[in-house]
Amino acid sequence: MDRRDLKNRLLLKGEQQKKTGKNKGLYEYRYKDQYGELRSVYSWRLTASDPQLKGKQKCEPLRDMERKIEEDLHDEIDTYTSKKVTLNERFDLYMSNKKALEETTKNNYVYMYNHCVKDEIGKLKLCDINSTRMKKFYMDLVSKRGYQPATVDNIHTFLNPVFDDAVDDNIIRNNPCTKARKEVKNLHGWSNKNKIKGLTCSEQRNFVDFMLSQKCFARWVNVITVLLGSGMRISELRGLCWEDVSFEKNQIYINKQLVYRQWEEPDGTKRCYDKIKDVKTTAAERVLEMEPKVREALLAEKERQKNLPHRDNLIDGYSNWVFLNRYGLILSAKSVNDAIDNIIKKYNSAEKAKSEKESRDPVYLPHQTNHMLRHSYCTRMIEKCCEPNSGITVKVVQYLMGHEDIKTTLDIYTDVSEEFAKKTMSNLAGEIYLG
């Protein structure tokens, strides 16, 4: 016997409509998933031509849902799970399986997820997160919450594999992050904002010369000289002990890092303190030859420490730290960033006054951090690669930076300046055979 709905339309196999009760008019489609379990989906509309009922939740037409279910069943996609599992649940599963993930990286992922994702799209079911929704989420992080594009990239770094795992488990068909991130990166101005830029040659010269000319920055000269002249990460610099420095061999041994952040105690409590960690990757353990100025700075720092108050700075069995503040305590990353920021602010203020006096446009220094100085070092080294007989190759730069992947060295940490490009092309004039 034919089964029909309240509009006298013929219902197909698995379809039915409630004829009485508070849900009168609600359509249901029953089917068996790939595991043989009986499942149901519901809608107040049978086809796309049916209007949305007033007072009822907006819903997709039942037959549109049926077509998607049939496609997913054919491709063994677990549609039911995608409608039940939230992104928060999949993130927790992903993190629980990342046993080999470095503790600092894991803590960073969890911190960023809890602050940026958990109470936003994290509450959504996987089936409700498409490329359009992801694109809006990425854009809102910048336009509404004020995050830098580089931060969005960091969030994408851990969200993308979460969705990849869901695709691999046949819970969703496509990873919504992939297309969304690509579209966002193509937006006007995004790539420029996202690029972490170090100093150009002339900017670095102006920055260093100004710092050296100002007595108020004298206590920061040694730290900044070593950062700019070695390319060390700030955690590696903070983790240096005098035993890691050999003036006889003119070498610095990078074999650990000192990280200040919030750590979880065995009893579950959390507090912030310094902790010794292994270097970021196997490649990060390296030996650096000291630049002459770096050697001078380290010798000067050793001499400076003779006048500092003696403190017991024992951390995880290590002491005798290379860099201490004026109170004899271990140098903090924030204080270094504050010093760099103050140098640049004072330089730009002096440059503004000077340019007004000389009736010209000011040439300001861009915002910098300790990590950006690492970028500057890498860029200087890459520029050296282009100079004849320099002996510097990209593989050498990769080693100096402590990168496992040479793509990181080339794609992320370098930004060859326009002035260097012009100089290089000028040197090449007439050197390229063109007939």
C-alpha beads as a LAMMPS data file, in Angstrom:
LAMMPS data file: protein, C-alpha beads

435 atoms
434 bonds

1 atom types
1 bond types

-500.0 500.0 xlo xhi
-500.0 500.0 ylo yhi
-500.0 500.0 zlo zhi

Masses

1 110.0

Atoms # bond

1 1 1 0.000 0.000 0.000
2 1 1 1.304 3.430 -0.951
3 1 1 2.334 5.701 1.931
4 1 1 1.636 9.391 1.506
5 1 1 2.279 12.576 3.497
6 1 1 -0.292 15.130 4.648
7 1 1 -0.037 16.800 1.211
8 1 1 -0.874 13.469 -0.449
9 1 1 2.681 13.102 -1.822
10 1 1 4.060 9.610 -2.258
11 1 1 6.693 8.753 0.351
12 1 1 9.739 6.751 -0.664
13 1 1 11.328 3.802 1.086
14 1 1 12.525 4.766 4.566
15 1 1 10.448 7.980 4.627
16 1 1 7.529 8.663 6.942
17 1 1 5.656 11.628 8.422
18 1 1 4.086 12.025 11.830
19 1 1 0.332 12.523 11.395
20 1 1 -0.578 13.370 15.004
21 1 1 0.834 14.828 18.194
22 1 1 3.013 17.868 18.862
23 1 1 5.400 16.892 16.039
24 1 1 2.626 16.523 13.504
25 1 1 4.054 17.121 10.022
26 1 1 7.655 16.178 10.925
27 1 1 9.356 13.981 8.328
28 1 1 11.718 11.131 9.236
29 1 1 14.108 9.104 7.112
30 1 1 15.368 5.807 8.505
31 1 1 18.445 4.052 7.199
32 1 1 21.192 1.672 8.250
33 1 1 24.712 3.046 8.546
34 1 1 27.838 1.208 7.325
35 1 1 27.931 -0.706 10.613
36 1 1 24.345 -1.950 10.230
37 1 1 22.986 0.345 12.950
38 1 1 19.545 1.875 12.383
39 1 1 19.718 5.684 12.179
40 1 1 17.197 8.491 11.603
41 1 1 17.258 12.066 10.358
42 1 1 14.396 14.550 10.622
43 1 1 13.105 17.616 8.789
44 1 1 9.972 19.763 8.603
45 1 1 10.393 19.919 4.815
46 1 1 10.290 17.051 2.340
47 1 1 11.649 18.879 -0.712
48 1 1 13.391 22.184 -1.459
49 1 1 10.084 23.658 -2.704
50 1 1 8.500 23.305 0.739
51 1 1 8.505 26.599 2.697
52 1 1 10.145 26.965 6.088
53 1 1 7.389 26.534 8.675
54 1 1 6.801 29.494 10.945
55 1 1 7.898 28.809 14.500
56 1 1 9.906 25.761 13.478
57 1 1 13.681 25.476 13.349
58 1 1 15.167 26.051 9.902
59 1 1 16.134 22.762 8.379
60 1 1 17.478 21.135 5.247
61 1 1 14.909 19.316 3.067
62 1 1 14.684 15.620 3.949
63 1 1 15.418 14.430 0.416
64 1 1 18.534 16.593 0.179
65 1 1 19.671 14.923 3.385
66 1 1 18.856 11.504 1.915
67 1 1 21.014 12.138 -1.164
68 1 1 23.984 13.121 1.000
69 1 1 23.483 10.073 3.214
70 1 1 23.445 7.783 0.185
71 1 1 26.639 9.381 -1.153
72 1 1 28.324 9.052 2.232
73 1 1 27.237 5.434 2.600
74 1 1 28.620 4.678 -0.844
75 1 1 31.958 6.286 0.118
76 1 1 31.844 4.783 3.642
77 1 1 31.623 8.203 5.324
78 1 1 30.297 8.004 8.904
79 1 1 27.628 10.701 8.630
80 1 1 26.022 9.784 11.950
81 1 1 29.205 10.334 13.936
82 1 1 29.847 13.677 12.202
83 1 1 26.444 14.827 13.498
84 1 1 27.200 13.756 17.059
85 1 1 30.886 14.571 17.610
86 1 1 32.052 18.129 18.274
87 1 1 35.358 19.666 17.246
88 1 1 36.255 19.898 20.954
89 1 1 35.922 16.124 21.285
90 1 1 38.052 15.474 18.195
91 1 1 40.734 17.897 19.425
92 1 1 40.911 16.088 22.765
93 1 1 41.265 12.781 20.918
94 1 1 43.967 14.207 18.645
95 1 1 45.991 15.545 21.587
96 1 1 45.663 12.295 23.538
97 1 1 47.234 10.438 20.598
98 1 1 50.182 12.853 20.226
99 1 1 52.391 11.072 22.746
100 1 1 55.638 12.148 21.051
101 1 1 54.672 15.833 20.909
102 1 1 57.154 18.033 22.781
103 1 1 55.624 19.217 26.068
104 1 1 56.094 22.920 25.358
105 1 1 54.450 22.576 21.942
106 1 1 51.594 20.566 23.432
107 1 1 50.991 23.213 26.099
108 1 1 51.007 25.934 23.438
109 1 1 48.435 24.043 21.357
110 1 1 46.129 23.512 24.334
111 1 1 46.491 27.127 25.480
112 1 1 45.700 28.551 22.029
113 1 1 42.817 26.122 21.518
114 1 1 41.203 26.954 24.856
115 1 1 41.501 30.716 24.276
116 1 1 40.565 30.894 20.592
117 1 1 38.630 27.806 19.505
118 1 1 36.995 25.929 22.371
119 1 1 34.094 28.311 23.004
120 1 1 33.717 29.297 19.340
121 1 1 33.608 26.670 16.593
122 1 1 34.833 24.076 19.078
123 1 1 31.268 23.538 20.265
124 1 1 30.004 22.802 16.741
125 1 1 29.428 19.325 15.371
126 1 1 31.896 18.280 12.671
127 1 1 29.116 18.107 10.067
128 1 1 28.338 21.799 10.672
129 1 1 31.869 23.035 9.983
130 1 1 32.455 23.681 6.295
131 1 1 35.024 25.790 4.434
132 1 1 32.828 28.890 4.573
133 1 1 32.439 28.564 8.347
134 1 1 36.180 28.053 8.791
135 1 1 36.984 31.055 6.600
136 1 1 34.709 33.257 8.705
137 1 1 36.317 31.920 11.889
138 1 1 39.841 32.735 10.637
139 1 1 38.810 36.206 9.495
140 1 1 36.981 36.958 12.761
141 1 1 40.132 36.127 14.724
142 1 1 41.840 39.022 12.940
143 1 1 39.044 41.539 12.355
144 1 1 37.063 41.110 15.591
145 1 1 39.533 39.695 18.099
146 1 1 42.622 41.530 16.923
147 1 1 44.921 38.541 16.394
148 1 1 47.828 38.787 13.966
149 1 1 47.694 36.606 10.834
150 1 1 50.774 34.766 12.127
151 1 1 48.726 33.718 15.181
152 1 1 45.967 32.435 12.895
153 1 1 48.617 30.381 11.108
154 1 1 49.625 28.869 14.453
155 1 1 45.999 27.957 15.177
156 1 1 45.699 26.422 11.719
157 1 1 48.802 24.321 12.482
158 1 1 46.916 22.220 15.040
159 1 1 43.362 22.503 13.654
160 1 1 44.303 21.204 10.214
161 1 1 45.537 17.776 11.421
162 1 1 42.469 17.409 13.680
163 1 1 40.245 17.584 10.608
164 1 1 42.704 15.447 8.622
165 1 1 42.292 12.718 11.242
166 1 1 38.497 12.987 10.942
167 1 1 38.819 12.566 7.168
168 1 1 41.111 9.555 7.647
169 1 1 38.548 8.032 10.030
170 1 1 35.819 8.522 7.362
171 1 1 33.820 10.812 9.644
172 1 1 33.851 13.752 7.212
173 1 1 34.494 13.852 3.488
174 1 1 36.789 16.896 3.247
175 1 1 39.026 18.964 5.520
176 1 1 37.330 22.411 5.758
177 1 1 40.565 24.061 6.944
178 1 1 42.514 23.506 3.736
179 1 1 40.392 25.565 1.350
180 1 1 39.490 28.165 3.998
181 1 1 43.120 28.891 4.881
182 1 1 44.091 29.120 1.221
183 1 1 41.315 31.632 0.494
184 1 1 42.149 33.733 3.549
185 1 1 45.846 33.882 2.640
186 1 1 44.931 35.156 -0.836
187 1 1 43.060 38.139 0.580
188 1 1 44.654 41.518 -0.123
189 1 1 47.313 42.468 2.372
190 1 1 47.176 39.236 4.374
191 1 1 50.507 37.849 3.188
192 1 1 52.307 41.092 3.991
193 1 1 50.807 41.185 7.471
194 1 1 51.567 37.520 7.983
195 1 1 55.219 37.797 6.999
196 1 1 57.508 38.086 9.984
197 1 1 60.124 40.560 8.854
198 1 1 63.536 41.110 10.287
199 1 1 65.666 44.175 9.697
200 1 1 67.141 45.113 6.340
201 1 1 70.896 45.742 6.156
202 1 1 70.497 49.500 6.532
203 1 1 67.859 49.127 9.291
204 1 1 70.117 46.758 11.212
205 1 1 73.012 49.204 10.891
206 1 1 70.841 52.078 12.163
207 1 1 69.463 49.945 15.001
208 1 1 72.885 48.780 16.207
209 1 1 74.608 52.166 15.824
210 1 1 71.846 53.914 17.741
211 1 1 71.903 51.336 20.542
212 1 1 75.679 51.727 20.897
213 1 1 75.402 55.514 20.979
214 1 1 72.946 55.582 23.893
215 1 1 74.360 55.022 27.395
216 1 1 70.927 54.065 28.709
217 1 1 71.037 50.893 26.593
218 1 1 74.583 49.874 27.524
219 1 1 73.468 46.908 29.647
220 1 1 71.561 45.444 26.672
221 1 1 74.399 45.628 24.147
222 1 1 75.852 42.206 24.983
223 1 1 72.501 40.390 24.843
224 1 1 71.366 41.963 21.590
225 1 1 74.777 41.540 19.970
226 1 1 74.708 37.801 20.688
227 1 1 71.115 37.460 19.430
228 1 1 71.863 39.338 16.204
229 1 1 75.216 37.625 15.722
230 1 1 74.235 34.026 16.416
231 1 1 70.572 33.604 15.436
232 1 1 69.829 31.785 18.689
233 1 1 66.285 31.362 19.908
234 1 1 65.659 33.350 23.080
235 1 1 65.061 30.115 25.014
236 1 1 68.455 28.814 23.813
237 1 1 70.177 32.044 24.826
238 1 1 68.547 31.975 28.258
239 1 1 69.628 28.347 28.664
240 1 1 73.317 29.059 28.023
241 1 1 75.685 28.280 30.879
242 1 1 79.330 29.322 30.865
243 1 1 80.228 25.653 30.445
244 1 1 78.542 25.886 27.010
245 1 1 80.940 28.623 25.880
246 1 1 84.527 27.765 24.881
247 1 1 86.712 30.807 24.339
248 1 1 89.631 28.471 23.597
249 1 1 87.792 26.828 20.681
250 1 1 85.787 29.981 19.915
251 1 1 82.557 27.955 20.029
252 1 1 79.093 28.029 21.590
253 1 1 77.331 24.718 22.296
254 1 1 73.551 24.784 21.938
255 1 1 72.232 21.736 23.797
256 1 1 69.247 22.863 25.895
257 1 1 66.741 25.655 26.370
258 1 1 65.329 27.465 29.382
259 1 1 61.578 27.923 29.034
260 1 1 59.374 30.093 31.244
261 1 1 55.693 29.259 31.060
262 1 1 52.812 27.689 32.958
263 1 1 53.519 24.075 33.875
264 1 1 51.156 21.489 35.306
265 1 1 52.230 19.835 38.554
266 1 1 51.654 16.117 39.315
267 1 1 48.735 17.084 41.577
268 1 1 47.065 18.971 38.714
269 1 1 47.855 22.497 39.921
270 1 1 49.408 24.933 37.488
271 1 1 52.030 27.608 38.038
272 1 1 54.571 29.585 36.028
273 1 1 58.299 29.048 36.399
274 1 1 61.522 28.398 34.447
275 1 1 62.243 24.855 33.351
276 1 1 65.107 23.239 31.434
277 1 1 63.964 21.483 28.253
278 1 1 65.735 19.704 25.450
279 1 1 66.332 21.805 22.347
280 1 1 63.353 22.142 20.026
281 1 1 64.459 19.428 17.568
282 1 1 67.433 17.148 17.013
283 1 1 68.745 19.637 14.443
284 1 1 68.604 22.421 17.032
285 1 1 71.479 20.822 18.946
286 1 1 74.450 22.463 17.258
287 1 1 77.845 24.103 17.675
288 1 1 78.229 27.743 16.617
289 1 1 81.487 29.441 15.766
290 1 1 81.644 32.825 17.490
291 1 1 81.609 35.964 15.382
292 1 1 84.310 38.390 16.629
293 1 1 81.684 40.800 17.988
294 1 1 79.814 37.939 19.648
295 1 1 83.041 36.827 21.341
296 1 1 83.668 40.388 22.549
297 1 1 80.112 40.609 23.901
298 1 1 80.414 37.324 25.816
299 1 1 83.768 38.321 27.310
300 1 1 82.258 41.667 28.320
301 1 1 79.267 39.895 29.859
302 1 1 81.553 37.620 31.872
303 1 1 83.364 40.689 33.174
304 1 1 80.077 42.469 33.947
305 1 1 78.867 39.591 36.104
306 1 1 81.728 40.135 38.549
307 1 1 79.893 43.239 39.771
308 1 1 76.451 41.607 40.036
309 1 1 74.961 40.322 43.306
310 1 1 75.442 36.592 43.778
311 1 1 72.200 34.648 43.480
312 1 1 71.358 30.970 43.766
313 1 1 69.899 30.387 40.304
314 1 1 69.884 26.583 40.376
315 1 1 67.308 25.206 37.919
316 1 1 66.973 21.474 37.250
317 1 1 70.591 20.972 38.273
318 1 1 71.974 23.796 36.102
319 1 1 73.545 27.078 37.221
320 1 1 76.331 29.460 36.141
321 1 1 74.113 31.172 33.562
322 1 1 75.644 33.346 30.827
323 1 1 73.000 36.075 30.887
324 1 1 71.759 37.632 34.115
325 1 1 69.903 40.868 34.740
326 1 1 71.297 43.682 36.872
327 1 1 69.922 42.014 40.008
328 1 1 71.809 38.778 39.353
329 1 1 68.669 36.900 38.281
330 1 1 68.194 34.965 35.048
331 1 1 67.278 37.199 32.147
332 1 1 63.621 37.061 31.033
333 1 1 62.455 37.024 27.422
334 1 1 59.995 39.841 28.166
335 1 1 62.731 42.158 29.431
336 1 1 64.690 41.613 26.199
337 1 1 61.614 42.416 24.111
338 1 1 60.963 45.524 26.202
339 1 1 64.559 46.680 25.673
340 1 1 64.334 46.167 21.887
341 1 1 61.042 48.022 21.829
342 1 1 62.498 50.946 23.818
343 1 1 65.499 51.220 21.494
344 1 1 63.255 51.390 18.446
345 1 1 60.841 53.873 20.032
346 1 1 63.684 56.177 21.028
347 1 1 65.311 55.855 17.599
348 1 1 62.046 56.658 15.799
349 1 1 61.456 59.658 18.060
350 1 1 64.942 60.988 17.268
351 1 1 64.444 60.229 13.558
352 1 1 61.180 62.172 13.520
353 1 1 62.838 65.258 14.995
354 1 1 65.808 64.933 12.654
355 1 1 63.672 64.531 9.527
356 1 1 61.588 67.597 10.424
357 1 1 64.748 69.628 10.861
358 1 1 66.089 68.391 7.486
359 1 1 62.699 68.766 5.731
360 1 1 62.489 65.148 4.572
361 1 1 60.326 62.094 5.190
362 1 1 61.348 60.100 8.262
363 1 1 62.736 56.572 7.843
364 1 1 61.503 54.676 10.860
365 1 1 62.608 51.308 12.203
366 1 1 59.863 48.642 12.214
367 1 1 58.625 46.880 15.319
368 1 1 60.956 44.068 16.378
369 1 1 61.149 41.286 18.956
370 1 1 63.916 38.937 20.036
371 1 1 62.582 36.356 17.570
372 1 1 62.629 38.886 14.745
373 1 1 66.334 39.432 15.406
374 1 1 66.727 35.722 14.698
375 1 1 64.990 36.347 11.371
376 1 1 67.438 39.162 10.659
377 1 1 70.396 36.855 11.298
378 1 1 68.980 34.204 8.971
379 1 1 68.355 36.754 6.224
380 1 1 71.935 38.101 6.519
381 1 1 73.220 34.536 6.140
382 1 1 71.041 33.865 3.091
383 1 1 72.337 37.101 1.569
384 1 1 75.866 35.807 2.187
385 1 1 74.978 32.732 0.122
386 1 1 74.549 35.020 -2.880
387 1 1 77.999 36.532 -2.515
388 1 1 80.819 34.903 -4.530
389 1 1 83.375 32.879 -2.542
390 1 1 81.560 33.453 0.750
391 1 1 81.646 29.747 1.597
392 1 1 78.101 30.017 2.970
393 1 1 75.502 27.664 1.490
394 1 1 71.822 27.230 2.271
395 1 1 72.623 23.927 4.015
396 1 1 75.091 25.781 6.240
397 1 1 72.400 28.336 7.122
398 1 1 69.993 25.493 7.894
399 1 1 72.537 24.106 10.369
400 1 1 73.235 27.494 11.953
401 1 1 69.533 28.089 12.483
402 1 1 68.931 24.599 13.858
403 1 1 66.160 23.806 11.351
404 1 1 65.213 20.210 10.595
405 1 1 63.610 21.187 7.291
406 1 1 65.446 23.412 4.819
407 1 1 62.037 24.635 3.613
408 1 1 61.668 26.400 6.978
409 1 1 64.950 28.211 6.391
410 1 1 63.971 29.371 2.920
411 1 1 60.234 29.990 3.198
412 1 1 59.694 31.337 6.688
413 1 1 62.816 32.925 8.065
414 1 1 64.117 34.898 5.116
415 1 1 62.972 38.137 3.591
416 1 1 65.566 39.409 1.131
417 1 1 65.278 43.173 1.054
418 1 1 64.773 45.356 -1.999
419 1 1 68.069 47.105 -1.341
420 1 1 69.932 43.773 -1.357
421 1 1 68.170 42.663 -4.537
422 1 1 69.225 45.886 -6.278
423 1 1 72.804 45.474 -5.100
424 1 1 72.921 41.860 -6.283
425 1 1 71.533 42.716 -9.725
426 1 1 74.020 45.576 -10.015
427 1 1 76.884 43.176 -9.296
428 1 1 75.516 40.766 -11.895
429 1 1 75.343 43.415 -14.642
430 1 1 76.911 41.925 -17.748
431 1 1 77.552 38.562 -16.050
432 1 1 74.562 36.768 -17.533
433 1 1 75.183 35.573 -21.101
434 1 1 72.346 36.691 -23.333
435 1 1 73.971 36.283 -26.767

Bonds

1 1 1 2
2 1 2 3
3 1 3 4
4 1 4 5
5 1 5 6
6 1 6 7
7 1 7 8
8 1 8 9
9 1 9 10
10 1 10 11
11 1 11 12
12 1 12 13
13 1 13 14
14 1 14 15
15 1 15 16
16 1 16 17
17 1 17 18
18 1 18 19
19 1 19 20
20 1 20 21
21 1 21 22
22 1 22 23
23 1 23 24
24 1 24 25
25 1 25 26
26 1 26 27
27 1 27 28
28 1 28 29
29 1 29 30
30 1 30 31
31 1 31 32
32 1 32 33
33 1 33 34
34 1 34 35
35 1 35 36
36 1 36 37
37 1 37 38
38 1 38 39
39 1 39 40
40 1 40 41
41 1 41 42
42 1 42 43
43 1 43 44
44 1 44 45
45 1 45 46
46 1 46 47
47 1 47 48
48 1 48 49
49 1 49 50
50 1 50 51
51 1 51 52
52 1 52 53
53 1 53 54
54 1 54 55
55 1 55 56
56 1 56 57
57 1 57 58
58 1 58 59
59 1 59 60
60 1 60 61
61 1 61 62
62 1 62 63
63 1 63 64
64 1 64 65
65 1 65 66
66 1 66 67
67 1 67 68
68 1 68 69
69 1 69 70
70 1 70 71
71 1 71 72
72 1 72 73
73 1 73 74
74 1 74 75
75 1 75 76
76 1 76 77
77 1 77 78
78 1 78 79
79 1 79 80
80 1 80 81
81 1 81 82
82 1 82 83
83 1 83 84
84 1 84 85
85 1 85 86
86 1 86 87
87 1 87 88
88 1 88 89
89 1 89 90
90 1 90 91
91 1 91 92
92 1 92 93
93 1 93 94
94 1 94 95
95 1 95 96
96 1 96 97
97 1 97 98
98 1 98 99
99 1 99 100
100 1 100 101
101 1 101 102
102 1 102 103
103 1 103 104
104 1 104 105
105 1 105 106
106 1 106 107
107 1 107 108
108 1 108 109
109 1 109 110
110 1 110 111
111 1 111 112
112 1 112 113
113 1 113 114
114 1 114 115
115 1 115 116
116 1 116 117
117 1 117 118
118 1 118 119
119 1 119 120
120 1 120 121
121 1 121 122
122 1 122 123
123 1 123 124
124 1 124 125
125 1 125 126
126 1 126 127
127 1 127 128
128 1 128 129
129 1 129 130
130 1 130 131
131 1 131 132
132 1 132 133
133 1 133 134
134 1 134 135
135 1 135 136
136 1 136 137
137 1 137 138
138 1 138 139
139 1 139 140
140 1 140 141
141 1 141 142
142 1 142 143
143 1 143 144
144 1 144 145
145 1 145 146
146 1 146 147
147 1 147 148
148 1 148 149
149 1 149 150
150 1 150 151
151 1 151 152
152 1 152 153
153 1 153 154
154 1 154 155
155 1 155 156
156 1 156 157
157 1 157 158
158 1 158 159
159 1 159 160
160 1 160 161
161 1 161 162
162 1 162 163
163 1 163 164
164 1 164 165
165 1 165 166
166 1 166 167
167 1 167 168
168 1 168 169
169 1 169 170
170 1 170 171
171 1 171 172
172 1 172 173
173 1 173 174
174 1 174 175
175 1 175 176
176 1 176 177
177 1 177 178
178 1 178 179
179 1 179 180
180 1 180 181
181 1 181 182
182 1 182 183
183 1 183 184
184 1 184 185
185 1 185 186
186 1 186 187
187 1 187 188
188 1 188 189
189 1 189 190
190 1 190 191
191 1 191 192
192 1 192 193
193 1 193 194
194 1 194 195
195 1 195 196
196 1 196 197
197 1 197 198
198 1 198 199
199 1 199 200
200 1 200 201
201 1 201 202
202 1 202 203
203 1 203 204
204 1 204 205
205 1 205 206
206 1 206 207
207 1 207 208
208 1 208 209
209 1 209 210
210 1 210 211
211 1 211 212
212 1 212 213
213 1 213 214
214 1 214 215
215 1 215 216
216 1 216 217
217 1 217 218
218 1 218 219
219 1 219 220
220 1 220 221
221 1 221 222
222 1 222 223
223 1 223 224
224 1 224 225
225 1 225 226
226 1 226 227
227 1 227 228
228 1 228 229
229 1 229 230
230 1 230 231
231 1 231 232
232 1 232 233
233 1 233 234
234 1 234 235
235 1 235 236
236 1 236 237
237 1 237 238
238 1 238 239
239 1 239 240
240 1 240 241
241 1 241 242
242 1 242 243
243 1 243 244
244 1 244 245
245 1 245 246
246 1 246 247
247 1 247 248
248 1 248 249
249 1 249 250
250 1 250 251
251 1 251 252
252 1 252 253
253 1 253 254
254 1 254 255
255 1 255 256
256 1 256 257
257 1 257 258
258 1 258 259
259 1 259 260
260 1 260 261
261 1 261 262
262 1 262 263
263 1 263 264
264 1 264 265
265 1 265 266
266 1 266 267
267 1 267 268
268 1 268 269
269 1 269 270
270 1 270 271
271 1 271 272
272 1 272 273
273 1 273 274
274 1 274 275
275 1 275 276
276 1 276 277
277 1 277 278
278 1 278 279
279 1 279 280
280 1 280 281
281 1 281 282
282 1 282 283
283 1 283 284
284 1 284 285
285 1 285 286
286 1 286 287
287 1 287 288
288 1 288 289
289 1 289 290
290 1 290 291
291 1 291 292
292 1 292 293
293 1 293 294
294 1 294 295
295 1 295 296
296 1 296 297
297 1 297 298
298 1 298 299
299 1 299 300
300 1 300 301
301 1 301 302
302 1 302 303
303 1 303 304
304 1 304 305
305 1 305 306
306 1 306 307
307 1 307 308
308 1 308 309
309 1 309 310
310 1 310 311
311 1 311 312
312 1 312 313
313 1 313 314
314 1 314 315
315 1 315 316
316 1 316 317
317 1 317 318
318 1 318 319
319 1 319 320
320 1 320 321
321 1 321 322
322 1 322 323
323 1 323 324
324 1 324 325
325 1 325 326
326 1 326 327
327 1 327 328
328 1 328 329
329 1 329 330
330 1 330 331
331 1 331 332
332 1 332 333
333 1 333 334
334 1 334 335
335 1 335 336
336 1 336 337
337 1 337 338
338 1 338 339
339 1 339 340
340 1 340 341
341 1 341 342
342 1 342 343
343 1 343 344
344 1 344 345
345 1 345 346
346 1 346 347
347 1 347 348
348 1 348 349
349 1 349 350
350 1 350 351
351 1 351 352
352 1 352 353
353 1 353 354
354 1 354 355
355 1 355 356
356 1 356 357
357 1 357 358
358 1 358 359
359 1 359 360
360 1 360 361
361 1 361 362
362 1 362 363
363 1 363 364
364 1 364 365
365 1 365 366
366 1 366 367
367 1 367 368
368 1 368 369
369 1 369 370
370 1 370 371
371 1 371 372
372 1 372 373
373 1 373 374
374 1 374 375
375 1 375 376
376 1 376 377
377 1 377 378
378 1 378 379
379 1 379 380
380 1 380 381
381 1 381 382
382 1 382 383
383 1 383 384
384 1 384 385
385 1 385 386
386 1 386 387
387 1 387 388
388 1 388 389
389 1 389 390
390 1 390 391
391 1 391 392
392 1 392 393
393 1 393 394
394 1 394 395
395 1 395 396
396 1 396 397
397 1 397 398
398 1 398 399
399 1 399 400
400 1 400 401
401 1 401 402
402 1 402 403
403 1 403 404
404 1 404 405
405 1 405 406
406 1 406 407
407 1 407 408
408 1 408 409
409 1 409 410
410 1 410 411
411 1 411 412
412 1 412 413
413 1 413 414
414 1 414 415
415 1 415 416
416 1 416 417
417 1 417 418
418 1 418 419
419 1 419 420
420 1 420 421
421 1 421 422
422 1 422 423
423 1 423 424
424 1 424 425
425 1 425 426
426 1 426 427
427 1 427 428
428 1 428 429
429 1 429 430
430 1 430 431
431 1 431 432
432 1 432 433
433 1 433 434
434 1 434 435
